């Protein structure tokens, strides 16, 4: 275990996220920390990681990878599903071919801990061999491996991954679908739009959540109607919340009445909080009555705070 922690220390140069005024879990651009000078000893790290407690695995993954928000948010499904403490860092792209092959093999044969670390290495030190190997794993009979491969491709963000990831959006297992949709949003290529919009009606709430977030990254006003519909009607609060976030990314002034209604009426405080934040970020005045009401009387202090902040962003701030 001591050697394992030394491996972590040897590769850890992780920056801290700088928050913006936004509700918790809103994607925030990562801070780029100083890169690691040389490629670390990945074989030693993975050997020491086998069987380690999840929190130590998380520390190792944080120290080597791009597990943070990455413009489109941390993928909902990853090898250490309990790990929810993002890290933000870019690094050198200097893995040897031999180490790349080793890491790709670890994805296929390792446990959750080694898979987490291996995919972070592959994404951080991306090269043509990493891209090809991860793409190959998208066709694995192992659903978990397909999901991990989609995670890695999303973190790399190469447009060449769009076509193979699109095939995964219809996967029978939920984890590959979730991460494929997330990855397509992370890459931000307009070719993904039709498949991602269809995924917004998936039976799995996590797929819908990933699709809403991805639509906010694909920068198409055609998504406004579908996102507004899910903000009004989706059974999952997480999907309604992400839909509100996505509408803000699209600067959807046409959705201000729907956002105002969500702020006034949604039963979930997280959705109301995000609706207030979204209204404040859309570059048009509107929904002031809902903001004023929320600022005065919402039962949740975070919602009241976000409503007051949003009022201060209005073109006509006299109501504040």
Phi and psi restraints in degrees (value plus and minus 20) as a CYANA .aco file:
   2 UNK   PHI     -81.9   -41.9
   2 UNK   PSI     -63.5   -23.5
   3 UNK   PHI     -83.4   -43.4
   3 UNK   PSI     -56.2   -16.2
   4 UNK   PHI     -81.0   -41.0
   4 UNK   PSI     -65.0   -25.0
   5 UNK   PHI     -87.1   -47.1
   5 UNK   PSI     -54.5   -14.5
   6 UNK   PHI     -82.2   -42.2
   6 UNK   PSI     -59.1   -19.1
   7 UNK   PHI     -80.8   -40.8
   7 UNK   PSI     -61.3   -21.3
   8 UNK   PHI     -81.6   -41.6
   8 UNK   PSI     -67.6   -27.6
   9 UNK   PHI     -82.7   -42.7
   9 UNK   PSI     -53.0   -13.0
  10 UNK   PHI     -88.3   -48.3
  10 UNK   PSI     -46.5    -6.5
  11 UNK   PHI    -131.7   -91.7
  11 UNK   PSI     -18.8    21.2
  12 UNK   PHI    -108.9   -68.9
  12 UNK   PSI      91.7   131.7
  13 UNK   PHI    -160.8  -120.8
  13 UNK   PSI      45.1    85.1
  14 UNK   PHI    -117.2   -77.2
  14 UNK   PSI     111.3   151.3
  15 UNK   PHI    -102.6   -62.6
  15 UNK   PSI     142.7   182.7
  16 UNK   PHI    -119.1   -79.1
  16 UNK   PSI     123.8   163.8
  17 UNK   PHI     -88.7   -48.7
  17 UNK   PSI     122.8   162.8
  18 UNK   PHI    -121.2   -81.2
  18 UNK   PSI      94.3   134.3
  19 UNK   PHI     -94.3   -54.3
  19 UNK   PSI     130.6   170.6
  20 UNK   PHI    -128.8   -88.8
  20 UNK   PSI     151.0   191.0
  21 UNK   PHI     -92.1   -52.1
  21 UNK   PSI      83.9   123.9
  22 UNK   PHI    -185.5  -145.5
  22 UNK   PSI     132.4   172.4
  23 UNK   PHI     -79.4   -39.4
  23 UNK   PSI     136.4   176.4
  24 UNK   PHI     -75.1   -35.1
  24 UNK   PSI     121.7   161.7
  25 UNK   PHI      57.5    97.5
  25 UNK   PSI      -8.7    31.3
  26 UNK   PHI     -95.7   -55.7
  26 UNK   PSI     112.0   152.0
  27 UNK   PHI     -76.7   -36.7
  27 UNK   PSI     109.9   149.9
  28 UNK   PHI    -142.6  -102.6
  28 UNK   PSI     117.6   157.6
  29 UNK   PHI     -80.1   -40.1
  29 UNK   PSI     114.7   154.7
  30 UNK   PHI     -92.8   -52.8
  30 UNK   PSI     131.8   171.8
  31 UNK   PHI    -107.8   -67.8
  31 UNK   PSI     111.7   151.7
  32 UNK   PHI    -105.3   -65.3
  32 UNK   PSI      98.4   138.4
  33 UNK   PHI    -111.2   -71.2
  33 UNK   PSI     153.9   193.9
  34 UNK   PHI     -82.8   -42.8
  34 UNK   PSI     112.5   152.5
  35 UNK   PHI     -92.0   -52.0
  35 UNK   PSI     135.2   175.2
  36 UNK   PHI     -89.2   -49.2
  36 UNK   PSI     114.7   154.7
  37 UNK   PHI     -87.6   -47.6
  37 UNK   PSI     -62.2   -22.2
  38 UNK   PHI    -150.3  -110.3
  38 UNK   PSI     135.9   175.9
  39 UNK   PHI     -83.8   -43.8
  39 UNK   PSI     111.6   151.6
  40 UNK   PHI     -94.7   -54.7
  40 UNK   PSI     150.9   190.9
  41 UNK   PHI    -100.1   -60.1
  41 UNK   PSI      69.0   109.0
  42 UNK   PHI     -88.4   -48.4
  42 UNK   PSI     -50.6   -10.6
  43 UNK   PHI     -86.9   -46.9
  43 UNK   PSI     -63.4   -23.4
  44 UNK   PHI     -85.0   -45.0
  44 UNK   PSI     -64.1   -24.1
  45 UNK   PHI     -80.1   -40.1
  45 UNK   PSI     -66.4   -26.4
  46 UNK   PHI     -89.0   -49.0
  46 UNK   PSI     -55.4   -15.4
  47 UNK   PHI     -84.3   -44.3
  47 UNK   PSI     -61.4   -21.4
  48 UNK   PHI     -93.7   -53.7
  48 UNK   PSI     -45.8    -5.8
  49 UNK   PHI     -95.3   -55.3
  49 UNK   PSI     -44.0    -4.0
  50 UNK   PHI     -77.5   -37.5
  50 UNK   PSI     102.1   142.1
  51 UNK   PHI      62.1   102.1
  51 UNK   PSI     -17.3    22.7
  52 UNK   PHI     -92.8   -52.8
  52 UNK   PSI     136.6   176.6
  53 UNK   PHI     -80.5   -40.5
  53 UNK   PSI     130.8   170.8
  54 UNK   PHI     -75.0   -35.0
  54 UNK   PSI     -58.4   -18.4
  55 UNK   PHI     -85.8   -45.8
  55 UNK   PSI     -55.4   -15.4
  56 UNK   PHI     -88.9   -48.9
  56 UNK   PSI     -57.7   -17.7
  57 UNK   PHI     -80.5   -40.5
  57 UNK   PSI     -60.7   -20.7
  58 UNK   PHI     -82.0   -42.0
  58 UNK   PSI     -62.7   -22.7
  59 UNK   PHI     -80.1   -40.1
  59 UNK   PSI     -62.3   -22.3
  60 UNK   PHI     -85.3   -45.3
  60 UNK   PSI     -63.3   -23.3
  61 UNK   PHI     -83.8   -43.8
  61 UNK   PSI     -59.9   -19.9
  62 UNK   PHI     -81.5   -41.5
  62 UNK   PSI     -57.3   -17.3
  63 UNK   PHI     -95.6   -55.6
  63 UNK   PSI     -35.6     4.4
  64 UNK   PHI    -137.2   -97.2
  64 UNK   PSI     -29.5    10.5
  65 UNK   PHI    -151.9  -111.9
  65 UNK   PSI    -193.2  -153.2
  66 UNK   PHI    -126.6   -86.6
  66 UNK   PSI      36.7    76.7
  67 UNK   PHI    -106.5   -66.5
  67 UNK   PSI     -13.0    27.0
  68 UNK   PHI    -102.5   -62.5
  68 UNK   PSI    -179.3  -139.3
  69 UNK   PHI     -89.5   -49.5
  69 UNK   PSI     -52.2   -12.2
  70 UNK   PHI      30.7    70.7
  70 UNK   PSI      25.2    65.2
  71 UNK   PHI      50.7    90.7
  71 UNK   PSI     -63.1   -23.1
  72 UNK   PHI    -129.3   -89.3
  72 UNK   PSI     -15.9    24.1
  73 UNK   PHI      78.0   118.0
  73 UNK   PSI     133.7   173.7
  74 UNK   PHI     -83.2   -43.2
  74 UNK   PSI     117.6   157.6
  75 UNK   PHI     -78.9   -38.9
  75 UNK   PSI     118.9   158.9
  76 UNK   PHI     -85.8   -45.8
  76 UNK   PSI     -48.7    -8.7
  77 UNK   PHI    -141.8  -101.8
  77 UNK   PSI     105.1   145.1
  78 UNK   PHI    -168.1  -128.1
  78 UNK   PSI     149.2   189.2
  79 UNK   PHI     -78.7   -38.7
  79 UNK   PSI     -57.2   -17.2
  80 UNK   PHI    -121.4   -81.4
  80 UNK   PSI      63.6   103.6
  81 UNK   PHI     -84.1   -44.1
  81 UNK   PSI     -42.0    -2.0
  82 UNK   PHI    -101.3   -61.3
  82 UNK   PSI     -30.5     9.5
  83 UNK   PHI     -98.8   -58.8
  83 UNK   PSI      98.3   138.3
  84 UNK   PHI    -155.2  -115.2
  84 UNK   PSI       2.4    42.4
  85 UNK   PHI    -129.4   -89.4
  85 UNK   PSI      78.3   118.3
  86 UNK   PHI     -91.7   -51.7
  86 UNK   PSI     133.5   173.5
  87 UNK   PHI    -142.7  -102.7
  87 UNK   PSI     134.8   174.8
  88 UNK   PHI    -152.8  -112.8
  88 UNK   PSI      96.2   136.2
  89 UNK   PHI    -187.9  -147.9
  89 UNK   PSI     120.5   160.5
  90 UNK   PHI    -125.0   -85.0
  90 UNK   PSI     143.6   183.6
  91 UNK   PHI    -173.6  -133.6
  91 UNK   PSI    -197.0  -157.0
  92 UNK   PHI     -85.2   -45.2
  92 UNK   PSI     139.1   179.1
  93 UNK   PHI    -135.1   -95.1
  93 UNK   PSI      54.0    94.0
  94 UNK   PHI    -157.7  -117.7
  94 UNK   PSI      12.0    52.0
  95 UNK   PHI     -90.5   -50.5
  95 UNK   PSI     120.8   160.8
  96 UNK   PHI     -93.3   -53.3
  96 UNK   PSI     140.8   180.8
  97 UNK   PHI     -80.3   -40.3
  97 UNK   PSI     -58.6   -18.6
  98 UNK   PHI     -84.5   -44.5
  98 UNK   PSI     -62.9   -22.9
  99 UNK   PHI     -88.9   -48.9
  99 UNK   PSI     -55.9   -15.9
 100 UNK   PHI     -81.0   -41.0
 100 UNK   PSI     -65.7   -25.7
 101 UNK   PHI     -81.4   -41.4
 101 UNK   PSI     -62.3   -22.3
 102 UNK   PHI     -80.3   -40.3
 102 UNK   PSI     -65.2   -25.2
 103 UNK   PHI     -85.5   -45.5
 103 UNK   PSI     -61.2   -21.2
 104 UNK   PHI     -82.5   -42.5
 104 UNK   PSI     -57.6   -17.6
 105 UNK   PHI     -85.1   -45.1
 105 UNK   PSI     -57.0   -17.0
 106 UNK   PHI     -85.0   -45.0
 106 UNK   PSI     -53.9   -13.9
 107 UNK   PHI     -80.1   -40.1
 107 UNK   PSI     -57.3   -17.3
 108 UNK   PHI    -100.2   -60.2
 108 UNK   PSI     -48.5    -8.5
 109 UNK   PHI    -138.3   -98.3
 109 UNK   PSI     -34.2     5.8
 110 UNK   PHI    -101.9   -61.9
 110 UNK   PSI     155.4   195.4
 111 UNK   PHI    -108.9   -68.9
 111 UNK   PSI    -194.6  -154.6
 112 UNK   PHI     -78.8   -38.8
 112 UNK   PSI     -58.5   -18.5
 113 UNK   PHI     -86.3   -46.3
 113 UNK   PSI     -71.1   -31.1
 114 UNK   PHI     -88.4   -48.4
 114 UNK   PSI     -52.3   -12.3
 115 UNK   PHI     -85.1   -45.1
 115 UNK   PSI     -61.9   -21.9
 116 UNK   PHI     -79.1   -39.1
 116 UNK   PSI     -68.6   -28.6
 117 UNK   PHI     -87.4   -47.4
 117 UNK   PSI     -62.8   -22.8
 118 UNK   PHI     -82.0   -42.0
 118 UNK   PSI     -63.6   -23.6
 119 UNK   PHI     -88.8   -48.8
 119 UNK   PSI     -52.2   -12.2
 120 UNK   PHI     -86.0   -46.0
 120 UNK   PSI     -62.7   -22.7
 121 UNK   PHI     -80.6   -40.6
 121 UNK   PSI     -67.5   -27.5
 122 UNK   PHI     -81.7   -41.7
 122 UNK   PSI     -57.8   -17.8
 123 UNK   PHI     -93.7   -53.7
 123 UNK   PSI     -57.8   -17.8
 124 UNK   PHI     -93.2   -53.2
 124 UNK   PSI     -63.7   -23.7
 125 UNK   PHI    -122.3   -82.3
 125 UNK   PSI      32.1    72.1
 126 UNK   PHI     -86.8   -46.8
 126 UNK   PSI     125.3   165.3
 127 UNK   PHI    -170.3  -130.3
 127 UNK   PSI     159.6   199.6
 128 UNK   PHI     -81.9   -41.9
 128 UNK   PSI     -56.0   -16.0
 129 UNK   PHI     -88.3   -48.3
 129 UNK   PSI     -58.1   -18.1
 130 UNK   PHI     -81.7   -41.7
 130 UNK   PSI     -66.8   -26.8
 131 UNK   PHI     -80.8   -40.8
 131 UNK   PSI     -65.1   -25.1
 132 UNK   PHI     -86.3   -46.3
 132 UNK   PSI     -61.9   -21.9
 133 UNK   PHI     -87.0   -47.0
 133 UNK   PSI     -63.1   -23.1
 134 UNK   PHI     -84.1   -44.1
 134 UNK   PSI     -60.3   -20.3
 135 UNK   PHI     -82.1   -42.1
 135 UNK   PSI     -60.6   -20.6
 136 UNK   PHI     -80.5   -40.5
 136 UNK   PSI     -60.8   -20.8
 137 UNK   PHI     -87.9   -47.9
 137 UNK   PSI     -36.5     3.5
 138 UNK   PHI     -82.4   -42.4
 138 UNK   PSI     -40.8    -0.8
 139 UNK   PHI    -118.7   -78.7
 139 UNK   PSI     -10.4    29.6
 140 UNK   PHI     -85.2   -45.2
 140 UNK   PSI     127.5   167.5
 141 UNK   PHI     -89.9   -49.9
 141 UNK   PSI     -32.5     7.5
 142 UNK   PHI    -107.5   -67.5
 142 UNK   PSI      91.7   131.7
 143 UNK   PHI     -82.2   -42.2
 143 UNK   PSI     -58.2   -18.2
 144 UNK   PHI     -82.4   -42.4
 144 UNK   PSI     -62.0   -22.0
 145 UNK   PHI     -85.2   -45.2
 145 UNK   PSI     -58.3   -18.3
 146 UNK   PHI     -80.0   -40.0
 146 UNK   PSI     -61.3   -21.3
 147 UNK   PHI     -86.6   -46.6
 147 UNK   PSI     -60.4   -20.4
 148 UNK   PHI     -84.5   -44.5
 148 UNK   PSI     -60.7   -20.7
 149 UNK   PHI     -82.4   -42.4
 149 UNK   PSI     -61.5   -21.5
 150 UNK   PHI     -83.3   -43.3
 150 UNK   PSI     -59.3   -19.3
 151 UNK   PHI     -76.7   -36.7
 151 UNK   PSI     -69.8   -29.8
 152 UNK   PHI     -81.9   -41.9
 152 UNK   PSI     -62.6   -22.6
 153 UNK   PHI     -85.2   -45.2
 153 UNK   PSI     -56.8   -16.8
 154 UNK   PHI     -85.3   -45.3
 154 UNK   PSI     -59.5   -19.5
 155 UNK   PHI     -87.4   -47.4
 155 UNK   PSI     -56.4   -16.4
 156 UNK   PHI     -88.5   -48.5
 156 UNK   PSI     -64.1   -24.1
 157 UNK   PHI      56.6    96.6
 157 UNK   PSI       9.3    49.3
 158 UNK   PHI    -105.6   -65.6
 158 UNK   PSI     108.4   148.4
 159 UNK   PHI     -77.5   -37.5
 159 UNK   PSI     -41.6    -1.6
 160 UNK   PHI     -83.3   -43.3
 160 UNK   PSI     -37.1     2.9
 161 UNK   PHI    -103.6   -63.6
 161 UNK   PSI     -29.0    11.0
 162 UNK   PHI     -80.0   -40.0
 162 UNK   PSI     -70.5   -30.5
 163 UNK   PHI     -80.4   -40.4
 163 UNK   PSI     -69.8   -29.8
 164 UNK   PHI     -84.9   -44.9
 164 UNK   PSI     -53.9   -13.9
 165 UNK   PHI     -87.9   -47.9
 165 UNK   PSI     -54.9   -14.9
 166 UNK   PHI     -79.9   -39.9
 166 UNK   PSI     -55.2   -15.2
 167 UNK   PHI     -85.5   -45.5
 167 UNK   PSI     -46.7    -6.7
 168 UNK   PHI    -102.3   -62.3
 168 UNK   PSI     -36.0     4.0
 169 UNK   PHI     -81.6   -41.6
 169 UNK   PSI     -46.9    -6.9
 170 UNK   PHI    -116.5   -76.5
 170 UNK   PSI      -2.4    37.6
 171 UNK   PHI     -80.1   -40.1
 171 UNK   PSI     128.6   168.6
 172 UNK   PHI     -90.2   -50.2
 172 UNK   PSI     -47.2    -7.2
 173 UNK   PHI    -114.0   -74.0
 173 UNK   PSI     127.6   167.6
 174 UNK   PHI     -93.9   -53.9
 174 UNK   PSI     -59.1   -19.1
 175 UNK   PHI     -79.5   -39.5
 175 UNK   PSI     -66.2   -26.2
 176 UNK   PHI     -82.3   -42.3
 176 UNK   PSI     -58.6   -18.6
 177 UNK   PHI     -82.3   -42.3
 177 UNK   PSI     -65.6   -25.6
 178 UNK   PHI     -79.6   -39.6
 178 UNK   PSI     -72.1   -32.1
 179 UNK   PHI     -91.2   -51.2
 179 UNK   PSI     -51.0   -11.0
 180 UNK   PHI     -84.7   -44.7
 180 UNK   PSI     -64.6   -24.6
 181 UNK   PHI     -83.8   -43.8
 181 UNK   PSI     -65.6   -25.6
 182 UNK   PHI     -77.5   -37.5
 182 UNK   PSI     -65.4   -25.4
 183 UNK   PHI     -83.3   -43.3
 183 UNK   PSI     -60.1   -20.1
 184 UNK   PHI     -83.3   -43.3
 184 UNK   PSI     -58.2   -18.2
 185 UNK   PHI     -86.6   -46.6
 185 UNK   PSI     -59.2   -19.2
 186 UNK   PHI     -82.0   -42.0
 186 UNK   PSI     -60.7   -20.7
 187 UNK   PHI     -91.3   -51.3
 187 UNK   PSI     -57.9   -17.9
 188 UNK   PHI      56.4    96.4
 188 UNK   PSI       8.1    48.1
 189 UNK   PHI    -112.2   -72.2
 189 UNK   PSI     109.7   149.7
 190 UNK   PHI     -82.1   -42.1
 190 UNK   PSI     -39.6     0.4
 191 UNK   PHI     -80.5   -40.5
 191 UNK   PSI     -42.6    -2.6
 192 UNK   PHI    -101.4   -61.4
 192 UNK   PSI     -32.2     7.8
 193 UNK   PHI     -75.1   -35.1
 193 UNK   PSI     -71.1   -31.1
 194 UNK   PHI     -79.0   -39.0
 194 UNK   PSI     -63.0   -23.0
 195 UNK   PHI     -88.1   -48.1
 195 UNK   PSI     -59.1   -19.1
 196 UNK   PHI     -88.3   -48.3
 196 UNK   PSI     -58.9   -18.9
 197 UNK   PHI     -83.7   -43.7
 197 UNK   PSI     -60.0   -20.0
 198 UNK   PHI     -82.6   -42.6
 198 UNK   PSI     -56.1   -16.1
 199 UNK   PHI     -85.5   -45.5
 199 UNK   PSI     -38.8     1.2
 200 UNK   PHI     -85.2   -45.2
 200 UNK   PSI     -35.4     4.6
 201 UNK   PHI    -128.6   -88.6
 201 UNK   PSI      -1.9    38.1
 202 UNK   PHI     -83.0   -43.0
 202 UNK   PSI     131.8   171.8
 203 UNK   PHI     -87.0   -47.0
 203 UNK   PSI     -46.2    -6.2
 204 UNK   PHI    -108.1   -68.1
 204 UNK   PSI     105.0   145.0
 205 UNK   PHI     -83.1   -43.1
 205 UNK   PSI     -53.1   -13.1
 206 UNK   PHI     -88.0   -48.0
 206 UNK   PSI     -53.8   -13.8
 207 UNK   PHI     -85.8   -45.8
 207 UNK   PSI     -64.3   -24.3
 208 UNK   PHI     -82.1   -42.1
 208 UNK   PSI     -60.4   -20.4
 209 UNK   PHI     -81.4   -41.4
 209 UNK   PSI     -67.2   -27.2
 210 UNK   PHI     -81.5   -41.5
 210 UNK   PSI     -58.7   -18.7
 211 UNK   PHI     -86.7   -46.7
 211 UNK   PSI     -61.4   -21.4
 212 UNK   PHI     -81.2   -41.2
 212 UNK   PSI     -64.6   -24.6
 213 UNK   PHI     -83.5   -43.5
 213 UNK   PSI     -60.3   -20.3
 214 UNK   PHI     -85.4   -45.4
 214 UNK   PSI     -59.3   -19.3
 215 UNK   PHI     -82.6   -42.6
 215 UNK   PSI     -53.2   -13.2
 216 UNK   PHI     -86.6   -46.6
 216 UNK   PSI     -43.2    -3.2
 217 UNK   PHI    -111.2   -71.2
 217 UNK   PSI     -41.0    -1.0
 218 UNK   PHI    -101.3   -61.3
 218 UNK   PSI     -27.5    12.5
 219 UNK   PHI      37.7    77.7
 219 UNK   PSI      26.7    66.7
 220 UNK   PHI    -142.4  -102.4
 220 UNK   PSI     101.4   141.4
 221 UNK   PHI     -85.8   -45.8
 221 UNK   PSI     -35.3     4.7
 222 UNK   PHI     -82.6   -42.6
 222 UNK   PSI     -38.9     1.1
 223 UNK   PHI    -101.7   -61.7
 223 UNK   PSI     -29.8    10.2
 224 UNK   PHI     -82.0   -42.0
 224 UNK   PSI     -63.3   -23.3
 225 UNK   PHI     -83.2   -43.2
 225 UNK   PSI     -64.9   -24.9
 226 UNK   PHI     -87.2   -47.2
 226 UNK   PSI     -61.2   -21.2
 227 UNK   PHI     -85.3   -45.3
 227 UNK   PSI     -59.0   -19.0
 228 UNK   PHI     -83.5   -43.5
 228 UNK   PSI     -59.4   -19.4
 229 UNK   PHI     -82.3   -42.3
 229 UNK   PSI     -62.2   -22.2
 230 UNK   PHI     -94.2   -54.2
 230 UNK   PSI     -50.6   -10.6
 231 UNK   PHI     -83.0   -43.0
 231 UNK   PSI     -57.3   -17.3
 232 UNK   PHI     -96.4   -56.4
 232 UNK   PSI     -59.9   -19.9
 233 UNK   PHI    -142.0  -102.0
 233 UNK   PSI     -32.9     7.1
 234 UNK   PHI     -85.1   -45.1
 234 UNK   PSI     118.9   158.9
 235 UNK   PHI     -90.8   -50.8
 235 UNK   PSI     -43.4    -3.4
 236 UNK   PHI    -113.0   -73.0
 236 UNK   PSI     100.8   140.8
 237 UNK   PHI     -76.9   -36.9
 237 UNK   PSI     -55.1   -15.1
 238 UNK   PHI     -83.0   -43.0
 238 UNK   PSI     -55.6   -15.6
 239 UNK   PHI     -92.3   -52.3
 239 UNK   PSI     -60.9   -20.9
 240 UNK   PHI     -81.8   -41.8
 240 UNK   PSI     -61.7   -21.7
 241 UNK   PHI     -84.4   -44.4
 241 UNK   PSI     -67.3   -27.3
 242 UNK   PHI     -86.5   -46.5
 242 UNK   PSI     -53.5   -13.5
 243 UNK   PHI     -82.2   -42.2
 243 UNK   PSI     -60.7   -20.7
 244 UNK   PHI     -83.3   -43.3
 244 UNK   PSI     -63.3   -23.3
 245 UNK   PHI     -79.1   -39.1
 245 UNK   PSI     -65.7   -25.7
 246 UNK   PHI     -83.3   -43.3
 246 UNK   PSI     -58.4   -18.4
 247 UNK   PHI     -81.9   -41.9
 247 UNK   PSI     -55.4   -15.4
 248 UNK   PHI     -86.9   -46.9
 248 UNK   PSI     -59.3   -19.3
 249 UNK   PHI     -82.4   -42.4
 249 UNK   PSI     -52.1   -12.1
 250 UNK   PHI    -106.6   -66.6
 250 UNK   PSI     -18.7    21.3
 251 UNK   PHI      30.4    70.4
 251 UNK   PSI      28.8    68.8
 252 UNK   PHI    -104.2   -64.2
 252 UNK   PSI      62.6   102.6
 253 UNK   PHI     -82.7   -42.7
 253 UNK   PSI     -48.6    -8.6
 254 UNK   PHI     -85.0   -45.0
 254 UNK   PSI     -39.5     0.5
 255 UNK   PHI    -113.2   -73.2
 255 UNK   PSI     -19.0    21.0
 256 UNK   PHI     -76.5   -36.5
 256 UNK   PSI     -62.2   -22.2
 257 UNK   PHI     -80.7   -40.7
 257 UNK   PSI     -59.4   -19.4
 258 UNK   PHI     -87.5   -47.5
 258 UNK   PSI     -60.9   -20.9
 259 UNK   PHI     -84.5   -44.5
 259 UNK   PSI     -60.5   -20.5
 260 UNK   PHI     -82.9   -42.9
 260 UNK   PSI     -58.7   -18.7
 261 UNK   PHI     -85.5   -45.5
 261 UNK   PSI     -60.7   -20.7
 262 UNK   PHI     -83.4   -43.4
 262 UNK   PSI     -60.1   -20.1
 263 UNK   PHI     -82.7   -42.7
 263 UNK   PSI     -57.6   -17.6
 264 UNK   PHI    -100.5   -60.5
 264 UNK   PSI     -51.4   -11.4
 265 UNK   PHI    -143.2  -103.2
 265 UNK   PSI     -38.6     1.4
 266 UNK   PHI     -84.8   -44.8
 266 UNK   PSI     118.3   158.3
 267 UNK   PHI     -93.4   -53.4
 267 UNK   PSI     -38.9     1.1
 268 UNK   PHI    -116.0   -76.0
 268 UNK   PSI     105.3   145.3
 269 UNK   PHI     -84.8   -44.8
 269 UNK   PSI     -53.9   -13.9
 270 UNK   PHI     -83.8   -43.8
 270 UNK   PSI     -56.8   -16.8
 271 UNK   PHI     -88.0   -48.0
 271 UNK   PSI     -64.3   -24.3
 272 UNK   PHI     -81.8   -41.8
 272 UNK   PSI     -61.6   -21.6
 273 UNK   PHI     -79.9   -39.9
 273 UNK   PSI     -66.5   -26.5
 274 UNK   PHI     -87.0   -47.0
 274 UNK   PSI     -56.7   -16.7
 275 UNK   PHI     -81.8   -41.8
 275 UNK   PSI     -62.6   -22.6
 276 UNK   PHI     -83.1   -43.1
 276 UNK   PSI     -64.2   -24.2
 277 UNK   PHI     -81.6   -41.6
 277 UNK   PSI     -61.7   -21.7
 278 UNK   PHI     -84.3   -44.3
 278 UNK   PSI     -63.6   -23.6
 279 UNK   PHI     -79.2   -39.2
 279 UNK   PSI     -63.0   -23.0
 280 UNK   PHI     -85.6   -45.6
 280 UNK   PSI     -44.5    -4.5
 281 UNK   PHI    -113.2   -73.2
 281 UNK   PSI     -34.5     5.5
 282 UNK   PHI     -99.2   -59.2
 282 UNK   PSI     111.8   151.8
 283 UNK   PHI    -101.8   -61.8
 283 UNK   PSI      27.9    67.9
 284 UNK   PHI    -171.2  -131.2
 284 UNK   PSI     125.7   165.7
 285 UNK   PHI     -91.1   -51.1
 285 UNK   PSI     125.7   165.7
 286 UNK   PHI     142.3   182.3
 286 UNK   PSI     141.4   181.4
 287 UNK   PHI      39.9    79.9
 287 UNK   PSI       6.8    46.8
 288 UNK   PHI     -84.4   -44.4
 288 UNK   PSI     -55.6   -15.6
 289 UNK   PHI     -82.3   -42.3
 289 UNK   PSI     -62.0   -22.0
 290 UNK   PHI     -86.2   -46.2
 290 UNK   PSI     -59.0   -19.0
 291 UNK   PHI     -83.9   -43.9
 291 UNK   PSI     -64.9   -24.9
 292 UNK   PHI     -81.8   -41.8
 292 UNK   PSI     -63.6   -23.6
 293 UNK   PHI     -83.3   -43.3
 293 UNK   PSI     -63.2   -23.2
 294 UNK   PHI     -86.1   -46.1
 294 UNK   PSI     -60.9   -20.9
 295 UNK   PHI     -82.4   -42.4
 295 UNK   PSI     -52.9   -12.9
 296 UNK   PHI    -105.1   -65.1
 296 UNK   PSI     -54.7   -14.7
 297 UNK   PHI    -159.9  -119.9
 297 UNK   PSI     -16.9    23.1
 298 UNK   PHI     -82.3   -42.3
 298 UNK   PSI     122.1   162.1
 299 UNK   PHI     -90.6   -50.6
 299 UNK   PSI     -38.4     1.6
 300 UNK   PHI    -120.6   -80.6
 300 UNK   PSI     108.0   148.0
 301 UNK   PHI     -84.8   -44.8
 301 UNK   PSI     -55.5   -15.5
 302 UNK   PHI     -86.7   -46.7
 302 UNK   PSI     -56.9   -16.9
 303 UNK   PHI     -85.8   -45.8
 303 UNK   PSI     -63.4   -23.4
 304 UNK   PHI     -81.0   -41.0
 304 UNK   PSI     -63.0   -23.0
 305 UNK   PHI     -82.6   -42.6
 305 UNK   PSI     -65.5   -25.5
 306 UNK   PHI     -84.9   -44.9
 306 UNK   PSI     -56.0   -16.0
 307 UNK   PHI     -85.6   -45.6
 307 UNK   PSI     -62.3   -22.3
 308 UNK   PHI     -82.4   -42.4
 308 UNK   PSI     -64.3   -24.3
 309 UNK   PHI     -79.9   -39.9
 309 UNK   PSI     -64.3   -24.3
 310 UNK   PHI     -84.0   -44.0
 310 UNK   PSI     -57.6   -17.6
 311 UNK   PHI     -80.3   -40.3
 311 UNK   PSI     -55.0   -15.0
 312 UNK   PHI     -90.3   -50.3
 312 UNK   PSI     -35.8     4.2
 313 UNK   PHI    -111.0   -71.0
 313 UNK   PSI     -28.6    11.4
 314 UNK   PHI     -83.7   -43.7
 314 UNK   PSI     129.4   169.4
 315 UNK   PHI     -79.2   -39.2
 315 UNK   PSI     -55.9   -15.9
 316 UNK   PHI    -133.3   -93.3
 316 UNK   PSI      78.6   118.6
 317 UNK   PHI    -107.5   -67.5
 317 UNK   PSI      -6.4    33.6
 318 UNK   PHI     -84.1   -44.1
 318 UNK   PSI     -46.3    -6.3
 319 UNK   PHI     -91.2   -51.2
 319 UNK   PSI     -41.8    -1.8
